[in-house]
Amino acid sequence: MATTRETGRTGAEAAAGLLPDADRFRWLLGLVVPAAIVVAWHLLVATGVFAAHQLPTPLRVVETLYGLSASGELWGHVAITVQRVFLGVLLGASVGVVLGTLTGLSGLAADLLDPLLQSLKNIPSLAWVPLFLLWFGIGEGAKVLLIAVGAFFPVYLNLSTGIGEVSEDLLEVAEVYDLGRIESLRRVVFPAAVPSLLVGIRGGVGLAWMFVVAAELIAASEGIGFLLSDGRVLARPDIIVGSILLFAFLGNLSDLAVKEVKNRVVVR
């Protein structure tokens, strides 16, 4: 009887081993809604709910992007936009780390700076554009600085909060070992605040993609935002929709990259 049970259990385990790991395919669930949207999109155009000059078919958008890619034009626009986002995030995150650390460690600095910065973060991206154009012109500097503004606030807010909420137990341990101010920051405070910093960077990258649209729509001669604006001028909805999808794809790709880094660092 026991042998029969063991045989049955062994057979069940073997069968389970042959089945695919469900967790490995969970990411496919994220494709269900986009696929349904594409189908609905195609049907809306095919049935005449939207005219072709208002909304192109998904296939038409793919053909347009392929044509731009084959000619090399698309890669130039993508490269300059990615470069602007990278530089903007680098600058904004750097300033965010400095001020976030300062206000997180010093109550006086928080009292002096935080009310102003909390107010500035509520200003929409487009509201900065006229001032930046007036101050910095239409060159790359204005675009990168505008993107940096978007990337700055999530990094600053999350790091300042993360440092301020470091466990008292950890600080007491640092005092017990007499680490000193600098060593306490390096070995206790900053490592404890790393998860908050990475959450801020993730949010900053997302806002950077929103701010780059504002920068490139207003004053640019190249970039995905320029391509989007050019599609409007030429009355080419296929270029407009394709540009929007490019922003979505690149933004999601960068978000996944930061998320992966966060998961690896936090686990360690």
Order of alpha helices (4+ residues) and beta strands (2+ residues): alpha-alpha-alpha-alpha-alpha-alpha-alpha-alpha-alpha-alpha-alpha-alpha
